[in-house]
Amino acid sequence: MALPPTIVGINVVIFITTIFAVTALGLRLWSNRIRRAPLIFSDYMAIVATIFAAGTAGVCLTLGFAAGLGVHLPELIKTSPDKLVLHIKLFIPAQLLWAAANTCVKLSILSLYTTLFPAKPFRRVCYGTMAVSTAYFVTVLLEIFLRCKPVQFSWDKSIVDGTCDGQNTAFLVAGITNLVIDSFIVVLPMPMLWRLQIAKRKKIVIAGMFSLGAVICLLSLLRVIWLVSWDLNDQTYSGVPGVIYSTLEPVLGVVNACLPTIRPALNRLFGHHHSSLESPACMQRT
């Protein structure tokens, strides 16, 4: 069975954006080396997030190339039932990797906030949001393995009398919660940014970098809208938008988490020697 042209295009986009994420991480680590700065928690979370995001992309690429993504379920059952079996089995690791990657992105960004803005009240809010993000991941993990009885029915639909209750509702609640946390993380540093003792132009540049998180929020919103109408009775076909959003969200999240830290590497590449935007000198507050 030939791949639908749409799936080929989607796989190309997934592959390219994953390269962007790996490149952003490389620039971040190189910037650390240039500044002779040790790796901190934010860096480690960015590394782990990249690994999980690449894993998510890998699973989604497999769904497209080898597991019937984009094909209507009745047609897939008739022509390639083995692909349907693989599709269902891949659905579990896809959810786990997506949740883990997004959580690590959140932790990396929030930890970076505490480094850039050391005010105690702000740091407490960041730590609280990190706790909420971690709790969210735990609930997603539990939801994945508790929604079906027996648990094996999640990936083995041949089990007699197996049931999965409230899947659409569980997915929707998880998606909305993820959107709310992402939106909060995006707006959290804005008041602090505008208090910085730097030129207004540089403030706008820095705010613009942090505001790229709004793109992640848009993807989260589109994912929630898709979840409302997702037809689990034809999940191989109706799941195409979800695969796009679920891959781009963590991959671009890694880019967003790394972007404020890569100025030294860009300066080295392009021959500029201005101080880094994330340097302590740039982050003095009024």
Secondary structure, 3 states (H helix, E strand, C coil): CCCCHHHHHHHHHHHHHHHHHHHHHHHHHHHHHHCCCCCCHHHHHHHHHHHHHHHHHHHHHHHHHHCCCCCCHHHHHHHCHHHHHHHHHHHHHHHHHHHHHHHHHHHHHHHHHHHHCCCHHHHHHHHHHHHHHHHHHHHHHHHHHHCEECHHHHCCCCCCCCEECCHHHHHHHHHHHHHHHHHHHHHCCHHHHCCECCCHHHHHHHHHHHHCHHHHHHHHHHHHHHHHHCCHHHHHHHCHHHHHHHHHHHHHHHHHHHHHHCHHHHHHHHCCCCCCCCCHHHHCEC
